[in-house]
Amino acid sequence: MSGFLRVFFSVMMLGMSGPLRAQDSPLLAGDVTDVQVIHHLDSQPGANLLWIPYVAQLKPQHLIVAFGAGIPGKVDMGDILASVSTNDGKTWSPVTTVFDHRQRIGGIQYAYANPILFHPSGQEIVWCFCMRCPIYATHSEDSGLAAAYSGDGGRSWTPVELTMLSSGPLVIVAGIHEIRENGVPRYLLPGQRNTLRSDPHGTREQFVLSSTSLLEWKLAGYVPLAPGADVFPHEGNIAAGEKPGELKMVHRTAKLSKEGQAVEPPTAYSSTSTDGGRTWSVAKPEPDLWNTVSKPFYGTVGSGQHIYVYNDGPAWSRMALRYKIQDAAGNWGPEKTFYDSGTKNSYPTLIEVAPGDFRAVWDSGTKDRMRTHIRFGKLRVPMDEKANESR
């Protein structure tokens, strides 16, 4: 094949489903492999964007992905769709609807945003949590929590009403973290509030909700800020911390005083908890972790390492995705390329299906437009056996 035809074929593949690897094209770089397009905007009539996917594994080879399909006239509100793969991501089913903005609840109409999938240990069902937004709003900041569950592997969904013992609107983006206390599972869901966007007396704060049933949720605790700190830590991922019994949350950041403006220097922040998420340490910068107003992913690798996946570049550019690996001693390794195709990419979410073996989803686009399709890929991270044995 001539050089011209090879490049032309590679460009065409960027917008089509089918396996695509970095080594297949000079236009692609990165360590993620087996890249697929799960769903494309061209296949979703009436939608103006596809955004913020989340992936869960029900059993080996059986993956479920949920994501939003935006409705015109709204910044980040629409329907929640799901797709299923039973062959570890090689092929994906046609999408089904989890939440439909056209279906009213009583006499009230809502739109939806930011699905979070969760497969509780020991259960055969998968949950989808998301934000329920008043249809009259232009953006999703004034939202409540909604949920549905699937008992047939993500092919159909049953909505349920939640009991909220925490007041006020919320935004969720990162997943549920399950811990056990006295042999009983307890679930932690990070959330945030940004009422300051529409109300001069509003707030910007990161908090954590807690539940033992997944049906009733209460406030667990807030993430405090240092006095005078001009930073809004939000969209934080909770994972096992660097010490036994510790939880750590790593946050996307922006200035507290300026809507959507990056902190200087552009840096992620973190908080820790040693009491099951009830209290959190003062948010502090992570100087080795870049963040410019874009959600990162933070999680564990095996039992003794951590991974951080993020957008590089200036605020709101959201092009290439990079990643770093942290060893058990707390040292972050060099920056590596997760996925770089000269297109816009954002909001990565990963699950570890075996030690060092990840499945990932993110929203993708063209070089000029965000969020035209949902991508899936695999990432294999070399394991530091000594680091994991030490835990």
C-alpha positions in Angstrom: 0.0 0.0 0.0 1.3 3.4 -0.9 2.1 6.0 1.8 -0.8 8.2 0.6 -3.3 5.3 0.7 -2.1 4.2 4.2 -2.6 7.7 5.6 -6.0 8.0 3.9 -7.1 4.6 5.3 -6.0 5.6 8.8 -8.0 8.9 8.7 -11.1 7.0 7.6 -10.7 4.6 10.5 -10.7 7.3 13.0 -14.4 7.8 12.5 -15.4 4.1 12.1 -15.9 1.2 14.4 -13.3 -1.6 14.3 -10.0 -2.4 16.0 -7.4 0.4 15.7 -4.0 0.4 17.3 -1.4 3.1 17.6 1.1 1.1 15.6 -1.4 0.9 12.7 -1.0 4.5 11.7 1.5 7.4 11.9 -1.5 9.5 12.9 -1.9 7.6 16.2 0.3 7.2 19.2 -0.2 5.7 22.6 -0.2 2.5 24.7 -3.9 1.8 24.5 -4.7 -1.0 22.1 -7.8 -2.7 20.5 -9.4 0.7 20.1 -13.1 0.6 19.1 -15.8 3.2 18.4 -18.8 2.1 20.5 -21.2 4.7 19.1 -21.0 7.6 16.7 -23.0 10.8 16.6 -24.0 10.0 13.0 -25.9 7.0 14.5 -27.8 9.1 17.0 -30.4 11.3 15.2 -31.3 14.4 17.1 -28.2 14.4 19.4 -25.7 17.2 19.4 -22.9 15.3 21.4 -22.0 12.0 22.9 -20.1 12.4 26.2 -18.8 11.1 29.5 -18.8 7.3 29.2 -18.4 4.8 32.0 -17.5 1.1 31.9 -18.3 -1.8 34.2 -17.6 -5.5 34.0 -20.4 -7.9 35.0 -18.3 -11.1 34.4 -15.2 -12.0 32.3 -15.7 -10.8 28.7 -19.0 -9.1 29.6 -18.6 -5.3 29.6 -21.3 -2.6 29.8 -20.7 1.0 28.8 -23.1 3.9 29.5 -22.8 7.5 28.2 -24.8 10.6 27.5 -26.4 11.7 24.2 -26.9 15.5 24.4 -30.0 17.3 23.2 -29.6 20.6 21.2 -29.9 23.8 23.2 -28.4 22.3 26.4 -24.7 22.4 27.4 -24.5 18.9 29.0 -28.0 17.4 29.3 -29.8 14.7 27.4 -30.5 10.9 27.4 -28.4 8.1 29.0 -27.6 5.2 26.6 -25.9 1.8 27.2 -24.2 -0.7 25.0 -23.0 -4.3 25.8 -20.1 -6.4 24.7 -19.9 -10.1 25.6 -16.5 -10.6 23.8 -14.3 -8.2 25.8 -14.9 -5.2 23.6 -14.4 -6.7 20.2 -18.0 -5.9 19.2 -20.8 -3.9 20.8 -24.5 -4.2 20.8 -26.9 -1.5 19.5 -27.5 1.1 22.2 -30.5 0.9 24.5 -31.9 3.7 26.5 -31.4 3.9 30.3 -33.0 7.3 30.8 -35.1 9.2 28.2 -35.7 12.9 28.5 -39.0 12.6 26.7 -40.5 10.5 29.4 -42.1 12.6 32.2 -42.1 11.8 35.9 -45.6 12.7 36.8 -46.1 16.1 35.1 -42.4 17.0 35.2 -39.9 16.6 32.4 -36.1 16.0 33.0 -32.9 15.6 31.1 -30.0 13.5 32.3 -26.2 13.6 32.5 -23.0 11.8 33.6 -23.8 8.1 34.1 -21.9 6.1 36.6 -22.0 2.3 36.3 -21.5 0.1 39.4 -21.4 -3.7 39.8 -21.6 -4.4 43.6 -19.5 -7.3 44.7 -21.5 -10.5 45.1 -24.5 -9.3 43.1 -25.7 -10.2 39.6 -27.1 -6.8 38.9 -25.5 -3.6 37.6 -26.5 -0.1 38.7 -26.5 3.1 36.7 -26.5 6.3 38.7 -26.7 9.7 36.9 -27.8 13.3 37.3 -31.5 14.2 36.8 -31.7 17.8 35.5 -34.8 20.1 35.2 -35.6 20.3 31.5 -35.8 24.1 31.6 -32.2 24.5 32.7 -29.4 25.1 30.2 -26.8 23.2 32.1 -26.7 20.3 34.6 -25.4 22.1 37.7 -28.9 22.1 39.4 -29.4 18.3 39.4 -30.4 15.5 41.7 -29.4 11.9 41.8 -31.2 9.3 39.8 -30.7 5.5 39.4 -31.7 2.4 37.5 -30.6 -1.2 37.6 -30.2 -4.0 35.1 -30.7 -7.7 35.9 -30.0 -8.9 32.3 -26.5 -7.7 31.8 -27.2 -4.2 30.7 -29.7 -4.9 28.0 -32.7 -3.4 29.8 -33.0 -1.0 32.8 -35.5 -0.5 35.6 -35.5 3.0 37.2 -35.8 3.3 41.0 -36.4 6.3 43.3 -33.7 7.1 45.7 -33.9 8.4 49.3 -31.7 11.4 49.6 -30.8 12.4 53.2 -28.4 15.1 51.8 -29.9 18.3 50.6 -29.0 20.5 47.7 -28.0 20.0 44.0 -25.1 17.8 43.0 -22.9 16.9 40.1 -21.4 13.4 39.9 -18.7 12.2 37.5 -16.4 9.7 39.2 -17.4 6.2 40.3 -18.6 4.5 43.5 -15.9 3.1 45.7 -16.9 0.1 47.8 -15.4 -0.5 51.3 -16.3 -2.9 54.1 -17.0 -2.0 57.7 -17.6 -4.8 60.2 -18.2 -7.1 57.3 -20.9 -4.9 55.8 -20.4 -3.2 52.4 -20.5 0.6 52.4 -20.5 2.7 49.2 -18.9 6.1 48.7 -19.9 8.4 45.9 -17.9 11.6 45.3 -20.0 14.6 44.2 -19.6 18.3 43.9 -21.7 21.5 44.0 -21.2 24.6 41.9 -24.2 26.8 42.7 -21.9 29.8 42.4 -22.3 29.5 38.6 -25.8 30.9 38.9 -26.0 32.4 42.4 -23.5 35.0 43.7 -24.1 33.6 47.2 -23.6 30.0 46.0 -20.7 27.6 46.7 -18.1 25.5 45.0 -17.2 22.4 47.0 -16.4 18.7 46.7 -18.1 16.2 49.0 -18.7 12.5 49.4 -22.1 10.7 49.8 -22.4 7.4 51.6 -24.8 4.4 51.5 -25.1 0.9 52.7 -28.0 0.0 50.4 -27.4 2.0 47.2 -31.0 3.3 47.7 -30.5 5.6 50.6 -27.7 8.2 50.5 -26.5 10.6 53.1 -23.6 13.1 53.3 -20.4 11.5 54.5 -18.1 14.5 54.5 -16.7 17.6 52.7 -13.2 18.2 51.3 -11.9 21.3 53.2 -9.6 23.9 51.6 -6.7 25.7 53.1 -7.6 29.3 54.2 -7.4 31.7 51.2 -6.8 28.9 48.7 -8.1 29.9 45.3 -8.8 26.4 44.1 -12.0 24.4 43.4 -11.1 20.6 43.7 -13.9 18.6 42.0 -14.7 15.5 39.9 -12.4 13.6 42.3 -11.8 9.8 42.0 -11.7 7.8 45.2 -9.3 4.8 45.4 -7.3 2.9 48.0 -4.6 5.2 49.3 -0.9 4.9 49.6 -1.1 3.6 53.2 -3.0 0.7 54.8 -6.6 1.8 55.7 -6.3 5.1 53.8 -8.6 6.4 51.0 -7.3 8.9 48.6 -9.2 11.2 46.2 -7.5 13.0 43.3 -9.4 15.9 41.9 -9.7 18.0 38.7 -9.0 21.6 39.6 -10.0 25.1 38.6 -9.8 28.4 40.3 -12.4 29.0 43.0 -12.7 32.7 42.0 -12.9 32.3 38.2 -15.3 29.9 36.5 -13.4 27.3 34.5 -9.9 29.0 34.8 -6.9 26.7 35.5 -4.9 27.0 38.7 -1.3 28.2 38.4 0.6 26.1 37.9 -1.9 23.6 36.4 -2.0 20.9 39.0 -4.3 18.2 40.3 -5.2 18.3 44.1 -5.7 15.4 46.5 -7.3 14.6 49.8 -7.1 11.6 52.1 -9.4 9.9 54.6 -8.6 7.4 57.3 -12.1 6.9 58.7 -14.0 5.5 55.7 -14.6 8.8 53.9 -16.3 10.6 56.8 -13.6 13.2 57.1 -11.0 14.3 54.6 -7.7 16.1 54.8 -7.3 19.6 53.5 -7.0 19.5 49.7 -3.3 19.9 48.6 -1.5 20.1 45.3 0.0 17.0 43.6 3.0 18.7 41.9 3.7 15.6 39.8 0.2 15.5 38.3 -0.9 17.9 35.6 -4.5 19.1 35.5 -6.1 21.9 33.4 -9.8 21.9 34.2 -10.5 18.4 32.8 -11.5 15.3 34.7 -8.6 12.8 35.3 -8.9 9.2 36.2 -7.1 8.0 39.4 -7.2 4.4 40.5 -5.2 1.4 41.7 -2.9 -1.0 39.7 -2.9 -4.3 41.4 -2.6 -3.8 45.2 0.4 -1.6 45.5 0.5 0.9 42.6 -1.6 3.7 41.2 -2.5 5.1 37.8 -3.4 8.7 36.7 -4.8 9.4 33.3 -5.3 13.0 32.2 -5.4 15.5 29.4 -2.2 17.4 28.7 -1.9 20.9 27.2 -3.7 24.1 28.1 -7.1 24.4 29.7 -10.0 23.3 27.6 -7.9 22.0 24.7 -8.6 18.4 25.7 -6.6 16.7 23.0 -4.1 14.0 23.9 -4.6 11.7 26.9 -1.4 10.9 28.9 -0.9 8.7 32.0 1.5 8.1 34.8 2.1 5.1 37.1 3.0 5.5 40.8 5.0 2.8 42.6 4.3 1.6 46.2 6.9 4.1 47.6 4.7 7.0 46.3 7.0 8.0 43.3 5.3 8.9 40.1 7.0 7.6 36.9 7.5 9.5 33.7 4.6 10.7 31.5 3.4 8.2 28.9 1.0 8.5 26.1 -2.4 6.8 26.6 -4.0 8.0 23.3 -3.0 10.7 20.9 -4.6 10.9 17.4 -4.6 14.6 16.7 -8.3 14.7 17.8 -10.1 15.9 20.9 -10.4 13.3 23.7 -11.6 13.6 27.3 -13.2 12.0 30.4 -11.3 8.7 30.6 -12.7 6.0 32.9 -10.8 2.7 33.5 -11.6 -0.6 35.2 -9.0 -3.2 36.1 -10.2 -6.6 35.0 -7.0 -8.4 36.1 -3.8 -7.0 37.8 -2.4 -4.5 35.4 -5.0 -5.2 32.7 -7.4 -2.3 32.1 -10.5 -1.6 30.0 -11.0 2.0 29.2 -13.6 4.3 27.7 -13.5 8.0 26.8 -15.4 10.5 24.7 -13.6 11.5 21.4 -14.1 13.8 18.5 -12.3 15.4 15.6 -9.4 17.8 15.7 -11.9 20.7 15.7 -15.0 19.3 17.5 -15.4 17.5 20.8 -17.6 14.5 21.7 -18.7 13.0 18.4 -18.2 9.4 19.4 -17.4 7.1 22.3 -14.2 5.1 22.2 -13.1 1.9 24.0 -9.6 0.5 24.4 -7.4 -1.8 26.5 -4.3 -0.8 28.5 -1.8 -3.2 30.0 0.5 -1.9 32.6 3.7 -3.8 33.6 3.4 -4.8 37.2 6.0 -4.0 39.9 5.8 -7.3 41.7 7.8 -6.1 44.7 5.4 -3.2 45.1 2.4 -5.4 45.1 4.0 -8.0 47.4 4.7 -5.3 49.9 1.0 -4.6 50.3 
